[in-house]
Amino acid sequence: MPDEQKVLCLLDVLGFESLFVNIGLKEIEKRYDRLIEYVKEQTGGIDIVPTPDGHVAVGWLVLGNTYFSDTIMFWTNYNKMSLPSFTHLVSETICYGIEHKLPLRGALSVGEAVLDKESGKYLGEPIIEAARTEKMQKWIGVSFGSSFMKPGYNEGLHLNTILPYKSHYKEEVQEDKDKIKCCTGMTVDWPRRWRESRKTDIRPLVSALDTDPKFSEYYERTLRFIDFSQENHDWFTKGEHLNYG
């Protein structure tokens, strides 16, 4: 594949306008500053990845990042060895957002793109796909875009970082024959990351973010996904077919 092949994740703050009205400029700036500080720190580093044959591969993961208004984006060169670490980063970012009261919703996509932070040039179908997929969801979380359904692009994903699920898409999306094609049923299993790295229960933190009735269903669906993740912690070891939720 050409060097221009990238995997990227685009994330927006859920209900940003409503949050701005409710808490005001000073408080939202305080939360936003913490999030951007975190984003800027994500530049990569030593990457240790288990291989299918039981060995360990060691490399260097180079990450790009940018932010504008309530949108943040991460990317790296696409290769199957970097996918597990990139998905891990996405999970950790969702967890960080909840901890700091900025819930995030987004999408992963892959393909040819120009992502140049120095010039501020961001072009390519993966960005369009991620932005489109992000808006189709009704929750806190991240879905894989349809580009990952193309042959070769979903190789290297570690099953303990993803979860088959499709109950988070908006009703109008599920009823649209064209839009439903974009619903892969592949999601980032960020609640698993929370369980493995934090001692507190995530549910009260998510419920506390539900301050605008307009978005209450988004938080309810998030709580259902958290339960689904816990109930299907080792879904990939089950011989039976997994219900997609």
PADREN-78105 format. One record per residue: residue in three letters; x, y, z of N, C-alpha, C in turn. Coordinates in steps of 0.2 Angstrom, whole numbers, plus 5000, padded with zeros to 4 digits. Layout:
> ALA;X;Y;Z;X;Y;Z;X;Y;Z
...
//
This chain:
> MET;5004;4994;5000;5000;5000;5000;5004;5006;5000
> PRO;5002;5012;4997;5006;5018;4996;5007;5021;5003
> ASP;5012;5025;5004;5014;5028;5010;5008;5033;5013
> GLU;5004;5035;5008;4998;5039;5010;4993;5036;5014
> GLN;4993;5029;5014;4988;5026;5018;4988;5027;5025
> LYS;4983;5030;5028;4982;5032;5035;4976;5029;5039
> VAL;4977;5028;5045;4972;5026;5049;4971;5032;5054
> LEU;4964;5034;5054;4963;5040;5058;4957;5039;5063
> CYS;4957;5043;5068;4951;5044;5072;4949;5051;5073
> LEU;4943;5052;5071;4940;5059;5072;4935;5059;5078
> LEU;4936;5063;5083;4931;5064;5089;4929;5071;5090
> ASP;4922;5071;5092;4919;5077;5093;4916;5077;5101
> VAL;4916;5082;5104;4913;5083;5111;4905;5082;5110
> LEU;4902;5077;5113;4895;5076;5113;4891;5082;5116
> GLY;4887;5085;5112;4883;5090;5115;4887;5097;5117
> PHE;4892;5098;5113;4896;5104;5115;4893;5110;5116
> GLU;4888;5112;5111;4884;5118;5112;4880;5119;5118
> SER;4877;5113;5120;4873;5113;5126;4877;5113;5132
> LEU;4883;5110;5132;4887;5110;5138;4890;5118;5139
> PHE;4891;5121;5133;4894;5128;5133;4889;5132;5137
> VAL;4882;5131;5135;4877;5135;5138;4876;5134;5145
> ASN;4877;5128;5147;4875;5126;5154;4881;5128;5159
> ILE;4887;5127;5157;4893;5128;5162;4897;5135;5160
> GLY;4896;5138;5155;4899;5144;5153;4906;5144;5151
> LEU;4908;5149;5148;4915;5150;5145;4921;5147;5149
> LYS;4921;5150;5155;4927;5149;5160;4928;5141;5161
> GLU;4922;5138;5163;4922;5131;5165;4924;5127;5159
> ILE;4921;5128;5153;4922;5124;5147;4929;5125;5145
> GLU;4932;5131;5146;4939;5132;5144;4944;5128;5148
> LYS;4942;5128;5154;4946;5124;5159;4946;5116;5157
> ARG;4940;5114;5156;4940;5107;5153;4943;5106;5147
> TYR;4942;5110;5142;4945;5110;5135;4953;5110;5136
> ASP;4955;5114;5140;4963;5115;5140;4966;5108;5143
> ARG;4962;5105;5147;4965;5098;5150;4965;5093;5144
> LEU;4959;5093;5140;4959;5088;5134;4964;5090;5129
> ILE;4965;5096;5127;4970;5098;5122;4977;5096;5125
> GLU;4978;5097;5131;4985;5095;5134;4986;5088;5133
> TYR;4981;5084;5134;4981;5077;5133;4983;5075;5126
> VAL;4979;5078;5121;4979;5077;5114;4987;5078;5112
> LYS;4989;5084;5114;4996;5086;5111;5001;5081;5114
> GLU;5000;5078;5119;5005;5073;5122;5005;5066;5118
> GLN;5000;5065;5114;5000;5059;5111;5004;5059;5104
> THR;5010;5058;5104;5014;5058;5098;5018;5052;5097
> GLY;5016;5047;5101;5019;5040;5099;5024;5038;5104
> GLY;5028;5033;5102;5033;5030;5107;5034;5023;5105
> ILE;5038;5019;5109;5039;5012;5108;5033;5008;5108
> ASP;5032;5004;5103;5026;5000;5102;5028;4993;5103
> ILE;5025;4990;5108;5026;4983;5109;5019;4979;5107
> VAL;5020;4975;5102;5014;4971;5100;5015;4964;5100
> PRO;5010;4960;5103;5010;4953;5102;5009;4951;5095
> THR;5012;4946;5092;5011;4943;5086;5007;4937;5086
> PRO;5004;4935;5080;4999;4929;5080;5003;4923;5082
> ASP;5010;4922;5081;5013;4916;5083;5016;4916;5090
> GLY;5013;4921;5094;5015;4920;5101;5021;4924;5103
> HIS;5024;4928;5098;5030;4932;5100;5028;4939;5101
> VAL;5033;4943;5102;5032;4950;5103;5036;4954;5098
> ALA;5033;4959;5094;5036;4964;5090;5037;4970;5093
> VAL;5043;4973;5092;5044;4980;5095;5046;4985;5090
> GLY;5043;4990;5090;5044;4995;5085;5043;5002;5088
> TRP;5042;5007;5083;5041;5014;5086;5034;5017;5082
> LEU;5029;5018;5086;5023;5021;5084;5023;5028;5083
> VAL;5022;5031;5077;5022;5038;5076;5015;5041;5075
> LEU;5013;5045;5080;5006;5048;5080;5006;5055;5078
> GLY;5001;5056;5074;4999;5063;5072;4993;5065;5076
> ASN;4992;5072;5078;4987;5074;5081;4985;5081;5079
> THR;4979;5083;5080;4977;5090;5079;4970;5091;5082
> TYR;4968;5098;5083;4962;5099;5086;4959;5106;5083
> PHE;4953;5107;5083;4950;5113;5081;4943;5113;5083
> SER;4941;5118;5087;4935;5119;5091;4934;5113;5095
> ASP;4928;5109;5095;4927;5104;5099;4929;5097;5095
> THR;4933;5097;5090;4935;5091;5086;4942;5090;5088
> ILE;4944;5084;5089;4951;5082;5089;4952;5076;5084
> MET;4958;5075;5082;4959;5070;5077;4966;5067;5079
> PHE;4967;5060;5078;4973;5056;5079;4974;5052;5072
> TRP;4980;5051;5070;4981;5047;5065;4989;5044;5065
> THR;4989;5039;5061;4996;5036;5060;4996;5032;5053
> ASN;5002;5031;5051;5003;5027;5045;4999;5020;5046
> TYR;4995;5018;5041;4992;5012;5041;4997;5006;5040
> ASN;4997;5001;5045;4999;4995;5045;4996;4990;5050
> LYS;4996;4984;5049;4992;4980;5054;4995;4979;5060
> MET;5002;4980;5061;5005;4980;5067;5003;4986;5072
> SER;5002;4992;5069;5000;4998;5073;4993;4998;5075
> LEU;4988;4994;5072;4981;4995;5073;4980;4993;5081
> PRO;4982;4988;5084;4980;4987;5091;4982;4993;5095
> SER;4988;4996;5094;4990;5001;5099;4986;5008;5097
> PHE;4984;5009;5091;4980;5014;5089;4973;5014;5092
> THR;4970;5008;5092;4964;5006;5095;4964;5007;5102
> HIS;4970;5005;5105;4971;5006;5113;4971;5014;5114
> LEU;4974;5018;5110;4974;5025;5111;4967;5028;5111
> VAL;4963;5026;5106;4956;5028;5106;4952;5026;5112
> SER;4953;5020;5114;4949;5018;5121;4951;5023;5126
> GLU;4958;5024;5127;4960;5028;5133;4958;5035;5132
> THR;4957;5038;5126;4955;5045;5125;4948;5045;5127
> ILE;4943;5040;5125;4936;5040;5128;4936;5040;5135
> CYS;4940;5036;5138;4940;5036;5146;4942;5043;5149
> TYR;4947;5046;5146;4950;5052;5148;4945;5057;5148
> GLY;4941;5057;5142;4936;5062;5141;4930;5062;5146
> ILE;4928;5056;5148;4923;5055;5153;4926;5057;5160
> GLU;4932;5055;5161;4935;5058;5168;4935;5065;5169
> HIS;4936;5069;5163;4937;5076;5163;4930;5079;5160
> LYS;4925;5076;5160;4918;5079;5159;4918;5082;5152
> LEU;4921;5078;5147;4920;5080;5140;4919;5074;5136
> PRO;4913;5072;5136;4911;5065;5133;4912;5066;5125
> LEU;4915;5060;5122;4917;5060;5116;4914;5055;5111
> ARG;4912;5057;5105;4909;5052;5100;4913;5053;5094
> GLY;4915;5047;5091;4919;5048;5085;4919;5041;5081
> ALA;4923;5041;5076;4924;5036;5071;4931;5035;5069
> LEU;4932;5029;5067;4939;5027;5064;4938;5025;5057
> SER;4943;5027;5053;4943;5026;5046;4950;5025;5043
> VAL;4950;5022;5037;4957;5021;5034;4957;5022;5027
> GLY;4963;5024;5024;4963;5025;5017;4968;5030;5015
> GLU;4968;5033;5009;4973;5037;5007;4971;5044;5009
> ALA;4975;5048;5012;4974;5055;5015;4980;5059;5015
> VAL;4979;5065;5015;4985;5070;5016;4983;5073;5023
> LEU;4988;5072;5028;4987;5074;5035;4993;5078;5037
> ASP;4994;5084;5036;5000;5088;5037;4999;5094;5042
> LYS;5001;5092;5048;5000;5097;5053;5003;5104;5052
> GLU;5009;5103;5049;5013;5109;5048;5010;5114;5044
> SER;5007;5112;5038;5004;5116;5033;4996;5117;5035
> GLY;4994;5113;5040;4986;5113;5041;4982;5110;5036
> LYS;4985;5106;5032;4982;5103;5026;4979;5096;5028
> TYR;4972;5095;5028;4969;5089;5030;4964;5087;5025
> LEU;4966;5082;5020;4962;5080;5015;4961;5073;5014
> GLY;4955;5070;5012;4955;5063;5010;4948;5060;5012
> GLU;4946;5055;5008;4940;5052;5010;4939;5049;5017
> PRO;4945;5047;5020;4944;5044;5027;4941;5050;5032
> ILE;4943;5056;5031;4941;5061;5035;4933;5062;5034
> ILE;4931;5062;5027;4924;5063;5026;4920;5057;5029
> GLU;4923;5051;5028;4919;5045;5031;4919;5045;5038
> ALA;4924;5047;5042;4924;5048;5049;4919;5053;5051
> ALA;4919;5059;5048;4914;5064;5050;4907;5062;5049
> ARG;4906;5058;5044;4899;5056;5042;4897;5050;5047
> THR;4901;5046;5049;4900;5040;5053;4899;5043;5060
> GLU;4903;5048;5062;4902;5051;5069;4895;5053;5070
> LYS;4892;5056;5065;4886;5059;5066;4880;5054;5067
> MET;4881;5048;5064;4876;5043;5064;4875;5039;5071
> GLN;4879;5041;5076;4879;5037;5082;4875;5041;5088
> LYS;4872;5038;5092;4869;5040;5098;4871;5038;5104
> TRP;4878;5040;5106;4881;5037;5112;4888;5041;5113
> ILE;4891;5039;5118;4898;5040;5119;4902;5034;5117
> GLY;4906;5035;5112;4910;5029;5109;4912;5030;5102
> VAL;4915;5025;5099;4918;5025;5093;4917;5019;5089
> SER;4915;5020;5082;4913;5015;5078;4918;5015;5072
> PHE;4919;5009;5069;4923;5008;5063;4919;5010;5057
> GLY;4922;5014;5053;4919;5016;5047;4919;5011;5042
> SER;4915;5011;5036;4915;5006;5031;4921;5004;5028
> SER;4926;5009;5028;4933;5008;5024;4936;5002;5027
> PHE;4935;5000;5034;4938;4994;5037;4935;4988;5034
> MET;4929;4988;5030;4926;4982;5028;4930;4980;5021
> LYS;4934;4984;5018;4938;4983;5012;4943;4977;5014
> PRO;4944;4973;5009;4949;4967;5010;4956;4970;5012
> GLY;4959;4967;5017;4966;4969;5020;4966;4974;5025
> TYR;4960;4978;5026;4961;4984;5030;4959;4982;5038
> ASN;4956;4976;5039;4954;4975;5045;4959;4969;5048
> GLU;4964;4968;5045;4969;4963;5047;4973;4966;5053
> GLY;4975;4963;5058;4979;4965;5063;4975;4968;5069
> LEU;4969;4969;5069;4965;4971;5075;4965;4965;5080
> HIS;4966;4967;5086;4966;4963;5092;4959;4962;5094
> LEU;4956;4957;5095;4949;4956;5096;4947;4958;5103
> ASN;4952;4959;5108;4951;4961;5114;4951;4969;5115
> THR;4951;4972;5109;4951;4980;5108;4944;4982;5105
> ILE;4941;4977;5102;4935;4979;5098;4929;4975;5101
> LEU;4923;4977;5099;4917;4973;5101;4911;4974;5096
> PRO;4909;4968;5093;4903;4969;5088;4897;4972;5092
> TYR;4894;4977;5089;4889;4981;5092;4886;4985;5087
> LYS;4879;4986;5087;4876;4991;5082;4869;4994;5085
> SER;4868;4994;5091;4862;4997;5094;4863;5004;5095
> HIS;4869;5007;5094;4870;5014;5095;4869;5019;5089
> TYR;4867;5016;5083;4866;5020;5078;4859;5023;5078
> LYS;4858;5029;5075;4852;5033;5076;4847;5029;5072
> GLU;4840;5030;5074;4835;5026;5070;4835;5027;5063
> GLU;4835;5034;5061;4835;5035;5054;4840;5032;5050
> VAL;4846;5031;5053;4851;5028;5049;4850;5020;5048
> GLN;4847;5017;5053;4845;5010;5053;4840;5009;5048
> GLU;4836;5014;5046;4830;5013;5042;4832;5016;5035
> ASP;4838;5018;5034;4840;5021;5027;4844;5015;5024
> LYS;4842;5013;5018;4846;5007;5015;4853;5010;5013
> ASP;4854;5016;5011;4861;5018;5009;4865;5019;5015
> LYS;4862;5022;5020;4866;5024;5026;4868;5018;5030
> ILE;4864;5013;5030;4865;5007;5034;4871;5003;5032
> LYS;4873;5004;5026;4879;5001;5023;4885;5003;5026
> CYS;4885;5009;5029;4890;5012;5033;4891;5010;5040
> CYS;4886;5006;5042;4886;5003;5049;4889;4997;5049
> THR;4895;4996;5051;4899;4990;5051;4898;4985;5057
> GLY;4895;4988;5062;4894;4984;5068;4900;4982;5072
> MET;4906;4986;5070;4912;4985;5074;4913;4992;5078
> THR;4914;4991;5084;4915;4997;5089;4922;4996;5093
> VAL;4924;5001;5096;4930;5001;5100;4927;4999;5107
> ASP;4930;4994;5110;4928;4992;5117;4931;4996;5122
> TRP;4930;5002;5123;4933;5007;5128;4931;5005;5135
> PRO;4924;5002;5136;4923;5000;5143;4928;4995;5146
> ARG;4930;4991;5141;4935;4986;5144;4941;4989;5146
> ARG;4943;4994;5142;4950;4998;5144;4948;5001;5151
> TRP;4943;5003;5152;4941;5006;5159;4942;5001;5164
> ARG;4939;4995;5163;4939;4990;5168;4946;4988;5170
> GLU;4950;4988;5165;4957;4985;5166;4962;4990;5168
> SER;4960;4996;5168;4964;5002;5170;4962;5006;5176
> ARG;4956;5006;5178;4953;5010;5183;4949;5005;5188
> LYS;4949;5008;5194;4946;5004;5200;4939;5006;5201
> THR;4937;5012;5199;4930;5015;5200;4925;5013;5195
> ASP;4919;5013;5196;4913;5011;5192;4912;5017;5187
> ILE;4912;5016;5181;4911;5021;5176;4904;5023;5175
> ARG;4899;5019;5177;4892;5021;5176;4890;5028;5180
> PRO;4892;5029;5186;4890;5035;5189;4893;5041;5186
> LEU;4899;5041;5183;4902;5046;5179;4898;5048;5173
> VAL;4896;5043;5169;4892;5044;5163;4886;5047;5165
> SER;4882;5044;5170;4876;5047;5172;4876;5054;5174
> ALA;4882;5056;5177;4882;5063;5180;4883;5068;5174
> LEU;4885;5065;5168;4886;5070;5162;4879;5071;5159
> ASP;4874;5067;5161;4867;5068;5158;4863;5074;5161
> THR;4865;5080;5158;4862;5086;5161;4857;5089;5156
> ASP;4856;5087;5150;4852;5090;5145;4847;5084;5143
> PRO;4841;5085;5144;4836;5080;5141;4837;5078;5134
> LYS;4839;5083;5130;4840;5082;5123;4845;5076;5121
> PHE;4849;5075;5126;4854;5070;5125;4854;5064;5130
> SER;4848;5064;5134;4848;5058;5139;4848;5052;5135
> GLU;4845;5051;5130;4845;5044;5126;4852;5042;5124
> TYR;4856;5047;5123;4863;5046;5121;4867;5042;5127
> TYR;4866;5045;5133;4869;5042;5139;4866;5036;5141
> GLU;4859;5035;5140;4856;5028;5141;4859;5023;5137
> ARG;4860;5025;5131;4863;5020;5126;4870;5018;5128
> THR;4874;5023;5130;4881;5022;5133;4881;5017;5138
> LEU;4876;5018;5143;4876;5014;5149;4874;5007;5147
> ARG;4870;5006;5142;4869;4999;5139;4875;4996;5136
> PHE;4879;5000;5133;4885;4997;5129;4890;4995;5135
> ILE;4890;4999;5140;4895;4997;5146;4893;4991;5148
> ASP;4886;4990;5149;4884;4983;5152;4885;4978;5147
> PHE;4884;4979;5141;4885;4974;5135;4893;4972;5135
> SER;4897;4977;5136;4904;4975;5136;4906;4971;5142
> GLN;4904;4972;5147;4905;4968;5153;4902;4961;5153
> GLU;4896;4961;5150;4893;4954;5149;4897;4950;5144
> ASN;4900;4953;5139;4903;4950;5134;4911;4951;5134
> HIS;4914;4951;5140;4921;4953;5141;4925;4949;5136
> ASP;4924;4942;5136;4928;4938;5132;4924;4935;5126
> TRP;4921;4939;5122;4916;4937;5117;4920;4933;5112
> PHE;4926;4934;5111;4930;4931;5105;4932;4924;5107
> THR;4931;4922;5113;4933;4915;5115;4927;4911;5115
> LYS;4921;4913;5114;4915;4909;5113;4914;4906;5106
> GLY;4912;4900;5107;4910;4897;5100;4904;4899;5097
> GLU;4899;4901;5101;4893;4903;5099;4893;4910;5096
> HIS;4888;4911;5092;4887;4917;5088;4885;4923;5093
> LEU;4889;4928;5093;4887;4934;5097;4882;4938;5095
> ASN;4877;4939;5099;4872;4944;5097;4875;4951;5097
> TYR;4874;4955;5092;4877;4961;5091;4874;4967;5095
> GLY;4870;4965;5100;4867;4970;5104;4862;4975;5101
//
